[in-house]
Amino acid sequence: MLSIELIRKDPEFVSKALARRGEEQPIDQIISLDEERRSLQAQADRLRALRNETSRAIGRMSGDRAPLIAEMRQVGQQITDLDEQHDQVQAELHNLLLGMPNIPQPDVPDGEGEDDNVVIRTWGDMPAFDFLPKPHWDLGEILGVIDLPRGAKLAGSRFFVLMGQGARLERALVNFMLDLHTTRNGYTEAQLPAVVRRDVMEASGNLPKFGDNLYHDDEDDLWLIPTAEVPLTNLHRDEVLPPDTLPLRYTASTPCFRREKAAAGRDTRGIKRVHQFQKVEMYKFVEPETSEDELQGLVADAEMVCQALELPYRVLQLCAPELGFASAKSYDLEVWAPGSKEWLEVSSCSNCTDFQARRANVRFRTETGAPPTLAHTLNGSGLALPRIVITVLENGQQSDGSVLIPEALRPYAGFSVIAPH
């Protein structure tokens, strides 16, 4: 959530910054509601002070107190009316603020869309084949590791089943990535709920903006998480972290659930874009002064996974209109899928500055006795499945129809080759 103080102080800056994202927001209405809210609060506070002062005077009176007591009853009703008006205005203002995205950082490139994302670097060589490489939906069927028809039979379109070595491959990938992040990159592993409360979704920035793309239990008002970022954002909700606590770095593997309504018109063949998938997440709570360095470190940690798996990839800096709702600056990692003949995003690493921390009320002290300060939060996939399954299969395919899996993964999988059935 953006700071109302910032909007009040420099509405033109906020409006121009959001215009870089292609966003028009009701800045004038927000400022008007803020002024009304503060005016109602001031009126109520003055009446409370009057009532308190008069109550003390009544206590010292020896004469007829009835007129003053009756007058204070009327003042009390005025205070109640003002409080009700204040709460209504506050709720309207809060809802408008919840709908405003984060402000892009100054070094985020301008642009119109994904074609304006900037390739920062590439790594690895594109695989060369002396045969026509197959896409993963064909490989999965030939190898008996991906079953799309049975996934649709169980849950409908864009669900799938991994079988045999396919299921073991995904499990090996998850364990490999968690071990890498915890033993080499300094993250603490967390096991998290896959359902969360409404206020937890709001704090991460998923509600109300993306409600239509989330799975919801109406009876208990619980929401299936679209990413572990959601519960991790709220891990220290309403806490003031003591000095020398930050940075805190967490990693978690969770199922992720997305209705993906916005992607209905995009290519959904195979398991590239599905409603349920597994993902390893990286998440950081850091001090504001270090958040840019921590973002670069987050990207490097995601790259380390791609390099260990010998997957050719590229790093893109996203232009302003392509930033996620909560992000002020983002980099995407895309791995080459030679069978599908496309780059697949396997990680998006973002600096959300204090946007999520303000919603979740996560603060820290720089030293004992210092006033609490909002933390900065960062998140990134480390990495996302099943797209890594896709790229492992497509990059490792051999002329005889088998697939060689990366050497680093073999101790986890217990095999080195997936052969046709």
QUIFENCOR-V208685 format. One record per helix or strand of 3 or more residues. SS is the DSSP state (alpha for helix, beta for strand). FROM is the first residue (numbers start at 1). LEN is the number of residues. If there is no record, write none. Layout:
# QUIFENCOR-V208685
ss=SS from=FROM len=LEN
ss=SS from=FROM len=LEN
This chain:
# QUIFENCOR-V208685
ss=alpha from=4 len=6
ss=alpha from=11 len=9
ss=alpha from=27 len=34
ss=alpha from=66 len=33
ss=alpha from=114 len=3
ss=beta from=118 len=6
ss=alpha from=136 len=8
ss=alpha from=148 len=8
ss=alpha from=165 len=19
ss=beta from=195 len=3
ss=alpha from=198 len=7
ss=alpha from=211 len=3
ss=beta from=222 len=3
ss=alpha from=229 len=5
ss=beta from=248 len=10
ss=alpha from=261 len=3
ss=beta from=276 len=11
ss=alpha from=288 len=21
ss=beta from=313 len=5
ss=alpha from=320 len=3
ss=beta from=329 len=9
ss=beta from=342 len=10
ss=alpha from=355 len=6
ss=beta from=376 len=9
ss=alpha from=387 len=10
ss=alpha from=407 len=7
